[in-house]
Amino acid sequence: MVDRPRTDIVLGLLREPDGRVWAEVRPGDKHLAGLRAFPGGKRLNGETPRAALVRELDEEIGIRVRRARRVITLNWDYPDRRLRLIGFEVTAWTGRPRSVEGQALLAEPLDRDTRGDWLAAMPTANRGLVNALVLPRCLAITPSLGREGMAAWLARVESGLSSFTAPMLVNLRPGPEMDGEAVPWTSLAEAALAAGHWPVVNPSGDDACLDGLDARVGVHLNHRRLLSTARETVADWQARGRLVTAAVHDPVTMARAGELAVDLVTVSPVRATATHPQAKGIGWQRFGDLAALAPMPVYALGGVGPHDLPRIWRRGGFGVASISAFW
């Protein structure tokens, strides 16, 4: 494909107070006919993204936007076009959405339980937009065992799970053993679910640790597994309802995460950390450069915490991941 400028597409993610989200079904004569799509369209030269959103939603579904916030910007390449998808969560508007251009409209619940149905009914390019509407902004990664001993470590993790403001993403790591001691990953995942969180586990050498786990428990791919896991395996996990996350450090691993169509990535290390003192931080500029390549939500990791969220958002990120900020 000849390199060409990206076309900005603004999209309205209209959420009703009861949690239903509006979508249109693309007509038979349009690109990706029959699939759901979020209403919106091309930003014109000289328009701000918000002005384009207001105009497009007026023209396409007959509403006047009153309250909207930009939640995510994603790049997506088709064989014949390069797009920048700019998603706004719209929570207040005047008028009732109606078909102005002959398209069918629907409003259905979108949450963790229905996320899979929405993803199956939409183009792959919209996966990141759907996830941006349901994913928590904070990802807590469990600390290493250290010298405290297994009992104290378990007590600390369980205390955190009960005290965190739900919902949060919780990465339960590493594999099924720590320093030779078996860790009750299944019960920890169940405790995270019971507390309203989104648990994610790091599989060990094989995927046996996923057997018997609730389908709401996600899978994290570290560097090695990101490069070695087949797309079919990731698609199978996702078809079963599992969230799939990946660790990204450079353009190569970001491209691989895109090939696998994972649901979110962590980009690290933004700053040097006590847990990885040998790893020099990539800095905010580099973080922003990598976030700009992502077709999925990006979480900053490494020397950052919830107080950094505004800075993360300004650089195209979606959320924050940390060990020390949460435990």
C-alpha positions as a LaTeX table, in Angstrom:
\begin{tabular}{lrrr}
\hline
Residue & $x$ (\AA) & $y$ (\AA) & $z$ (\AA) \\
\hline
Met1 & 0.00 & 0.00 & 0.00 \\
Val2 & 1.33 & 3.41 & $-0.95$ \\
Asp3 & 2.03 & 5.50 & 2.12 \\
Arg4 & $-0.62$ & 8.18 & 2.38 \\
Pro5 & $-1.95$ & 10.55 & 5.05 \\
Arg6 & $-4.42$ & 9.17 & 7.52 \\
Thr7 & $-8.07$ & 10.11 & 7.26 \\
Asp8 & $-9.62$ & 11.19 & 10.55 \\
Ile9 & $-12.91$ & 9.43 & 11.33 \\
Val10 & $-14.84$ & 10.76 & 14.34 \\
Leu11 & $-17.20$ & 8.31 & 16.03 \\
Gly12 & $-19.91$ & 8.85 & 18.62 \\
Leu13 & $-20.15$ & 6.18 & 21.32 \\
Leu14 & $-23.61$ & 7.12 & 22.61 \\
Arg15 & $-24.34$ & 5.73 & 26.06 \\
Glu16 & $-27.81$ & 5.92 & 27.59 \\
Pro17 & $-28.15$ & 6.34 & 31.40 \\
Asp18 & $-29.21$ & 2.67 & 31.67 \\
Gly19 & $-25.95$ & 1.51 & 30.05 \\
Arg20 & $-27.28$ & 0.80 & 26.56 \\
Val21 & $-25.08$ & 1.98 & 23.69 \\
Trp22 & $-26.31$ & 3.03 & 20.26 \\
Ala23 & $-25.02$ & 1.52 & 17.04 \\
Glu24 & $-26.11$ & 1.40 & 13.43 \\
Val25 & $-26.20$ & $-1.58$ & 11.09 \\
Arg26 & $-24.35$ & $-0.74$ & 7.92 \\
Pro27 & $-26.53$ & $-0.88$ & 4.77 \\
Gly28 & $-25.94$ & $-3.52$ & 2.12 \\
Asp29 & $-24.36$ & $-1.05$ & $-0.31$ \\
Lys30 & $-21.77$ & 0.27 & 2.17 \\
His31 & $-18.31$ & $-0.89$ & 3.20 \\
Leu32 & $-18.57$ & $-3.71$ & 5.80 \\
Ala33 & $-22.27$ & $-4.18$ & 5.04 \\
Gly34 & $-24.35$ & $-5.92$ & 7.70 \\
Leu35 & $-21.97$ & $-5.23$ & 10.57 \\
Arg36 & $-22.61$ & $-2.85$ & 13.43 \\
Ala37 & $-20.82$ & 0.47 & 13.46 \\
Phe38 & $-20.69$ & 3.51 & 15.68 \\
Pro39 & $-22.22$ & 6.57 & 14.02 \\
Gly40 & $-19.87$ & 9.23 & 12.72 \\
Gly41 & $-17.81$ & 10.10 & 9.70 \\
Lys42 & $-14.89$ & 11.94 & 8.16 \\
Arg43 & $-13.45$ & 15.07 & 9.73 \\
Leu44 & $-13.34$ & 17.91 & 7.20 \\
Asn45 & $-10.33$ & 20.14 & 6.67 \\
Gly46 & $-10.28$ & 22.91 & 9.26 \\
Glu47 & $-12.69$ & 21.16 & 11.64 \\
Thr48 & $-11.77$ & 20.24 & 15.18 \\
Pro49 & $-12.62$ & 16.61 & 16.05 \\
Arg50 & $-15.43$ & 17.75 & 18.34 \\
Ala51 & $-16.92$ & 20.04 & 15.69 \\
Ala52 & $-16.79$ & 17.14 & 13.24 \\
Leu53 & $-18.54$ & 14.90 & 15.77 \\
Val54 & $-21.34$ & 17.43 & 16.31 \\
Arg55 & $-21.87$ & 17.83 & 12.57 \\
Glu56 & $-21.73$ & 14.12 & 11.74 \\
Leu57 & $-24.15$ & 13.04 & 14.46 \\
Asp58 & $-26.59$ & 15.75 & 13.43 \\
Glu59 & $-26.41$ & 14.69 & 9.79 \\
Glu60 & $-26.37$ & 10.93 & 10.39 \\
Ile61 & $-28.72$ & 10.26 & 13.32 \\
Gly62 & $-30.41$ & 13.62 & 13.91 \\
Ile63 & $-29.14$ & 14.51 & 17.40 \\
Arg64 & $-27.38$ & 17.54 & 18.86 \\
Val65 & $-24.45$ & 16.65 & 21.10 \\
Arg66 & $-24.51$ & 18.29 & 24.54 \\
Arg67 & $-21.83$ & 16.36 & 26.45 \\
Ala68 & $-19.01$ & 14.28 & 25.00 \\
Arg69 & $-15.47$ & 13.36 & 25.96 \\
Arg70 & $-12.74$ & 11.96 & 23.79 \\
Val71 & $-11.93$ & 8.49 & 25.12 \\
Ile72 & $-9.55$ & 6.95 & 22.59 \\
Thr73 & $-7.74$ & 7.51 & 19.30 \\
Leu74 & $-6.70$ & 4.46 & 17.27 \\
Asn75 & $-4.89$ & 3.97 & 13.98 \\
Trp76 & $-6.21$ & 1.35 & 11.59 \\
Asp77 & $-5.02$ & 0.34 & 8.13 \\
Tyr78 & $-7.12$ & $-1.24$ & 5.40 \\
Pro79 & $-5.49$ & $-2.32$ & 2.12 \\
Asp80 & $-6.78$ & 0.82 & 0.41 \\
Arg81 & $-7.02$ & 3.35 & 3.23 \\
Arg82 & $-5.30$ & 4.49 & 6.43 \\
Leu83 & $-7.62$ & 5.72 & 9.16 \\
Arg84 & $-7.35$ & 7.49 & 12.48 \\
Leu85 & $-10.43$ & 6.55 & 14.54 \\
Ile86 & $-11.31$ & 9.20 & 17.14 \\
Gly87 & $-13.87$ & 7.89 & 19.62 \\
Phe88 & $-16.00$ & 10.20 & 21.78 \\
Glu89 & $-18.19$ & 8.87 & 24.57 \\
Val90 & $-21.41$ & 10.87 & 24.25 \\
Thr91 & $-23.55$ & 10.89 & 27.39 \\
Ala92 & $-25.96$ & 13.79 & 26.76 \\
Trp93 & $-27.69$ & 14.94 & 23.61 \\
Thr94 & $-30.85$ & 16.60 & 22.34 \\
Gly95 & $-33.29$ & 14.56 & 20.27 \\
Arg96 & $-33.70$ & 10.81 & 19.84 \\
Pro97 & $-31.33$ & 8.94 & 17.53 \\
Arg98 & $-33.14$ & 8.18 & 14.28 \\
Ser99 & $-32.25$ & 6.91 & 10.83 \\
Val100 & $-31.50$ & 9.89 & 8.61 \\
Glu101 & $-29.61$ & 7.96 & 5.93 \\
Gly102 & $-31.68$ & 4.76 & 5.79 \\
Gln103 & $-29.56$ & 2.75 & 8.20 \\
Ala104 & $-31.00$ & 0.58 & 10.96 \\
Leu105 & $-30.31$ & 1.73 & 14.54 \\
Leu106 & $-30.25$ & $-0.24$ & 17.78 \\
Ala107 & $-29.43$ & 0.40 & 21.43 \\
Glu108 & $-28.23$ & $-2.54$ & 23.53 \\
Pro109 & $-26.33$ & $-3.02$ & 26.82 \\
Leu110 & $-22.53$ & $-2.91$ & 26.57 \\
Asp111 & $-20.65$ & $-4.16$ & 29.61 \\
Arg112 & $-18.22$ & $-6.93$ & 30.51 \\
Asp113 & $-20.88$ & $-9.61$ & 30.05 \\
Thr114 & $-22.04$ & $-8.39$ & 26.61 \\
Arg115 & $-18.65$ & $-7.23$ & 25.30 \\
Gly116 & $-18.13$ & $-10.44$ & 23.33 \\
Asp117 & $-21.44$ & $-10.09$ & 21.52 \\
Trp118 & $-20.58$ & $-6.55$ & 20.47 \\
Leu119 & $-17.12$ & $-7.54$ & 19.28 \\
Ala120 & $-18.54$ & $-10.39$ & 17.19 \\
Ala121 & $-20.99$ & $-8.02$ & 15.51 \\
Met122 & $-18.49$ & $-5.26$ & 14.64 \\
Pro123 & $-15.48$ & $-4.92$ & 12.33 \\
Thr124 & $-12.12$ & $-5.78$ & 13.88 \\
Ala125 & $-11.15$ & $-2.12$ & 13.58 \\
Asn126 & $-13.79$ & $-1.27$ & 16.19 \\
Arg127 & $-12.48$ & $-3.72$ & 18.81 \\
Gly128 & $-10.46$ & $-1.01$ & 20.53 \\
Leu129 & $-13.46$ & 1.34 & 20.62 \\
Val130 & $-15.68$ & $-1.29$ & 22.25 \\
Asn131 & $-12.99$ & $-2.07$ & 24.83 \\
Ala132 & $-12.53$ & 1.64 & 25.58 \\
Leu133 & $-16.17$ & 1.79 & 26.69 \\
Val134 & $-15.89$ & $-1.04$ & 29.21 \\
Leu135 & $-12.28$ & $-1.40$ & 30.39 \\
Pro136 & $-11.17$ & 0.09 & 33.73 \\
Arg137 & $-8.51$ & 2.79 & 33.53 \\
Cys138 & $-6.29$ & 1.22 & 36.22 \\
Leu139 & $-4.37$ & $-2.07$ & 36.09 \\
Ala140 & $-2.83$ & $-3.38$ & 39.32 \\
Ile141 & $-0.01$ & $-5.90$ & 38.89 \\
Thr142 & 0.63 & $-8.16$ & 41.87 \\
Pro143 & 4.02 & $-7.70$ & 43.58 \\
Ser144 & 6.76 & $-10.30$ & 43.66 \\
Leu145 & 6.95 & $-12.60$ & 46.66 \\
Gly146 & 10.14 & $-11.09$ & 48.06 \\
Arg147 & 11.16 & $-11.97$ & 51.63 \\
Glu148 & 7.77 & $-11.62$ & 53.26 \\
Gly149 & 6.75 & $-15.26$ & 52.78 \\
Met150 & 3.75 & $-16.79$ & 51.09 \\
Ala151 & 1.23 & $-16.23$ & 53.90 \\
Ala152 & 2.03 & $-12.53$ & 54.21 \\
Trp153 & 2.05 & $-12.12$ & 50.42 \\
Leu154 & $-1.37$ & $-13.74$ & 50.07 \\
Ala155 & $-2.76$ & $-11.57$ & 52.86 \\
Arg156 & $-1.44$ & $-8.44$ & 51.13 \\
Val157 & $-2.90$ & $-9.39$ & 47.76 \\
Glu158 & $-6.27$ & $-10.41$ & 49.21 \\
Ser159 & $-6.42$ & $-7.18$ & 51.22 \\
Gly160 & $-5.75$ & $-5.17$ & 48.08 \\
Leu161 & $-8.45$ & $-6.98$ & 46.14 \\
Ser162 & $-11.02$ & $-6.12$ & 48.78 \\
Ser163 & $-9.91$ & $-2.51$ & 49.24 \\
Phe164 & $-9.46$ & $-1.41$ & 45.61 \\
Thr165 & $-12.23$ & 0.72 & 44.19 \\
Ala166 & $-13.95$ & $-1.59$ & 41.70 \\
Pro167 & $-13.68$ & $-2.23$ & 38.92 \\
Met168 & $-9.96$ & $-2.58$ & 38.25 \\
Leu169 & $-7.86$ & $-4.79$ & 36.05 \\
Val170 & $-5.68$ & $-7.06$ & 38.19 \\
Asn171 & $-2.74$ & $-8.94$ & 36.69 \\
Leu172 & $-2.08$ & $-12.01$ & 38.85 \\
Arg173 & 1.51 & $-12.98$ & 38.11 \\
Pro174 & 3.78 & $-14.83$ & 37.45 \\
Gly175 & 3.12 & $-18.52$ & 36.70 \\
Pro176 & 1.66 & $-21.21$ & 38.97 \\
Glu177 & 4.61 & $-21.23$ & 41.40 \\
Met178 & 6.72 & $-18.66$ & 43.23 \\
Asp179 & 10.04 & $-19.81$ & 44.65 \\
Gly180 & 8.78 & $-23.38$ & 44.65 \\
Glu181 & 5.60 & $-22.59$ & 46.57 \\
Ala182 & 2.27 & $-23.23$ & 44.90 \\
Val183 & 0.09 & $-20.14$ & 44.59 \\
Pro184 & $-3.71$ & $-20.55$ & 44.63 \\
Trp185 & $-4.21$ & $-18.61$ & 41.39 \\
Thr186 & $-7.70$ & $-20.01$ & 40.87 \\
Ser187 & $-8.94$ & $-18.84$ & 44.25 \\
Leu188 & $-7.22$ & $-15.45$ & 43.82 \\
Ala189 & $-8.92$ & $-15.03$ & 40.44 \\
Glu190 & $-12.25$ & $-15.94$ & 42.02 \\
Ala191 & $-11.64$ & $-13.42$ & 44.80 \\
Ala192 & $-10.88$ & $-10.72$ & 42.23 \\
Leu193 & $-14.09$ & $-11.51$ & 40.35 \\
Ala194 & $-16.11$ & $-11.51$ & 43.56 \\
Ala195 & $-14.73$ & $-8.05$ & 44.39 \\
Gly196 & $-15.86$ & $-6.76$ & 40.99 \\
His197 & $-12.45$ & $-6.69$ & 39.30 \\
Trp198 & $-11.13$ & $-8.01$ & 35.96 \\
Pro199 & $-8.43$ & $-10.60$ & 36.77 \\
Val200 & $-5.78$ & $-11.54$ & 34.22 \\
Val201 & $-3.28$ & $-14.38$ & 34.68 \\
Asn202 & 0.16 & $-15.02$ & 33.21 \\
Pro203 & 0.19 & $-18.60$ & 31.86 \\
Ser204 & 3.24 & $-20.69$ & 32.63 \\
Gly205 & 5.03 & $-22.87$ & 30.07 \\
Asp206 & 1.73 & $-24.28$ & 28.81 \\
Asp207 & $-1.87$ & $-23.20$ & 29.14 \\
Ala208 & $-2.86$ & $-25.80$ & 31.73 \\
Cys209 & $-3.29$ & $-23.11$ & 34.38 \\
Leu210 & $-6.28$ & $-21.81$ & 32.39 \\
Asp211 & $-8.15$ & $-25.08$ & 32.76 \\
Gly212 & $-11.16$ & $-24.64$ & 34.97 \\
Leu213 & $-10.76$ & $-20.87$ & 35.24 \\
Asp214 & $-13.85$ & $-18.71$ & 34.83 \\
Ala215 & $-14.07$ & $-17.40$ & 31.25 \\
Arg216 & $-13.99$ & $-13.87$ & 32.66 \\
Val217 & $-10.37$ & $-14.41$ & 33.72 \\
Gly218 & $-8.10$ & $-12.95$ & 31.05 \\
Val219 & $-4.68$ & $-13.97$ & 29.73 \\
His220 & $-1.52$ & $-11.82$ & 29.72 \\
Leu221 & 1.24 & $-12.35$ & 27.16 \\
Asn222 & 4.73 & $-11.42$ & 28.31 \\
His223 & 7.43 & $-10.68$ & 25.72 \\
Arg224 & 8.20 & $-14.33$ & 24.99 \\
Arg225 & 4.60 & $-15.44$ & 24.73 \\
Leu226 & 3.63 & $-12.42$ & 22.66 \\
Leu227 & 6.15 & $-13.47$ & 20.02 \\
Ser228 & 5.37 & $-17.20$ & 20.18 \\
Thr229 & 1.58 & $-17.41$ & 20.61 \\
Ala230 & $-0.44$ & $-18.12$ & 17.46 \\
Arg231 & $-3.22$ & $-15.81$ & 16.32 \\
Glu232 & $-5.60$ & $-18.79$ & 16.37 \\
Thr233 & $-4.87$ & $-19.35$ & 20.06 \\
Val234 & $-5.60$ & $-15.72$ & 20.92 \\
Ala235 & $-8.79$ & $-15.79$ & 18.84 \\
Asp236 & $-9.91$ & $-18.94$ & 20.66 \\
Trp237 & $-9.35$ & $-17.32$ & 24.06 \\
Gln238 & $-11.28$ & $-14.26$ & 22.96 \\
Ala239 & $-14.11$ & $-16.36$ & 21.53 \\
Arg240 & $-14.45$ & $-17.94$ & 24.99 \\
Gly241 & $-14.80$ & $-14.46$ & 26.49 \\
Arg242 & $-11.26$ & $-14.01$ & 27.81 \\
Leu243 & $-9.58$ & $-10.62$ & 27.73 \\
Val244 & $-6.10$ & $-10.87$ & 26.19 \\
Thr245 & $-3.41$ & $-8.37$ & 27.21 \\
Ala246 & 0.23 & $-8.05$ & 26.13 \\
Ala247 & 3.48 & $-6.39$ & 27.19 \\
Val248 & 4.89 & $-4.02$ & 24.56 \\
His249 & 8.27 & $-2.26$ & 24.60 \\
Asp250 & 8.99 & $-1.15$ & 21.02 \\
Pro251 & 7.47 & $-0.91$ & 17.53 \\
Val252 & 8.17 & $-4.58$ & 16.82 \\
Thr253 & 6.20 & $-5.86$ & 19.80 \\
Met254 & 3.46 & $-3.27$ & 19.17 \\
Ala255 & 3.13 & $-4.56$ & 15.61 \\
Arg256 & 2.95 & $-8.13$ & 16.91 \\
Ala257 & 0.22 & $-7.16$ & 19.40 \\
Gly258 & $-1.70$ & $-5.67$ & 16.48 \\
Glu259 & $-1.29$ & $-8.85$ & 14.43 \\
Leu260 & $-2.73$ & $-10.88$ & 17.32 \\
Ala261 & $-5.54$ & $-8.32$ & 17.85 \\
Val262 & $-5.05$ & $-8.34$ & 21.62 \\
Asp263 & $-7.48$ & $-6.29$ & 23.68 \\
Leu264 & $-5.01$ & $-3.99$ & 25.42 \\
Val265 & $-1.27$ & $-3.50$ & 25.85 \\
Thr266 & 1.04 & $-2.15$ & 28.52 \\
Val267 & 3.92 & 0.01 & 27.27 \\
Ser268 & 6.95 & 0.02 & 29.55 \\
Pro269 & 9.05 & 1.15 & 31.21 \\
Val270 & 8.00 & 4.78 & 31.02 \\
Arg271 & 10.35 & 5.61 & 33.91 \\
Ala272 & 13.01 & 3.59 & 35.71 \\
Thr273 & 11.59 & 1.59 & 38.61 \\
Ala274 & 12.86 & $-0.06$ & 41.77 \\
Thr275 & 11.67 & $-3.46$ & 40.53 \\
His276 & 13.63 & $-3.14$ & 37.26 \\
Pro277 & 16.51 & $-0.74$ & 38.04 \\
Gln278 & 18.51 & $-1.98$ & 35.05 \\
Ala279 & 15.84 & $-0.85$ & 32.58 \\
Lys280 & 16.12 & 2.80 & 31.57 \\
Gly281 & 12.77 & 4.51 & 31.14 \\
Ile282 & 11.67 & 5.29 & 27.59 \\
Gly283 & 10.19 & 8.66 & 28.60 \\
Trp284 & 6.88 & 10.30 & 27.74 \\
Gln285 & 7.77 & 11.21 & 24.16 \\
Arg286 & 8.60 & 7.62 & 23.29 \\
Phe287 & 5.50 & 6.41 & 25.12 \\
Gly288 & 3.38 & 8.74 & 23.00 \\
Asp289 & 5.09 & 7.55 & 19.81 \\
Leu290 & 4.26 & 3.93 & 20.64 \\
Ala291 & 0.70 & 4.77 & 21.70 \\
Ala292 & 0.18 & 6.42 & 18.31 \\
Leu293 & 0.90 & 3.05 & 16.65 \\
Ala294 & $-1.67$ & 1.14 & 18.70 \\
Pro295 & $-5.02$ & $-0.17$ & 17.43 \\
Met296 & $-6.06$ & $-0.97$ & 21.02 \\
Pro297 & $-6.09$ & 0.76 & 24.46 \\
Val298 & $-2.59$ & 1.46 & 25.82 \\
Tyr299 & $-1.65$ & 1.45 & 29.51 \\
Ala300 & 1.51 & 3.21 & 30.71 \\
Leu301 & 3.66 & 1.08 & 33.03 \\
Gly302 & 6.85 & 1.78 & 34.95 \\
Gly303 & 7.23 & 4.46 & 37.62 \\
Val304 & 3.71 & 5.80 & 37.06 \\
Gly305 & 0.48 & 5.89 & 39.04 \\
Pro306 & $-3.11$ & 7.12 & 38.86 \\
His307 & $-1.94$ & 10.72 & 39.29 \\
Asp308 & $-0.29$ & 10.39 & 35.86 \\
Leu309 & $-3.55$ & 9.65 & 34.03 \\
Pro310 & $-4.01$ & 13.18 & 32.60 \\
Arg311 & $-0.45$ & 13.07 & 31.24 \\
Ile312 & $-1.09$ & 9.59 & 29.80 \\
Trp313 & $-4.28$ & 10.76 & 28.08 \\
Arg314 & $-2.51$ & 13.78 & 26.55 \\
Arg315 & $-0.04$ & 11.38 & 24.93 \\
Gly316 & $-2.64$ & 9.06 & 23.49 \\
Gly317 & $-2.68$ & 6.45 & 26.25 \\
Phe318 & $-5.79$ & 5.03 & 27.85 \\
Gly319 & $-4.87$ & 3.86 & 31.33 \\
Val320 & $-2.17$ & 3.27 & 33.93 \\
Ala321 & $-0.59$ & 0.02 & 35.14 \\
Ser322 & 1.54 & $-0.29$ & 38.24 \\
Ile323 & 2.77 & $-2.52$ & 41.03 \\
Ser324 & 3.85 & $-0.13$ & 43.77 \\
Ala325 & 1.09 & 2.42 & 43.21 \\
Phe326 & $-1.55$ & $-0.16$ & 44.13 \\
Trp327 & 0.04 & $-2.56$ & 46.65 \\
\hline
\end{tabular}
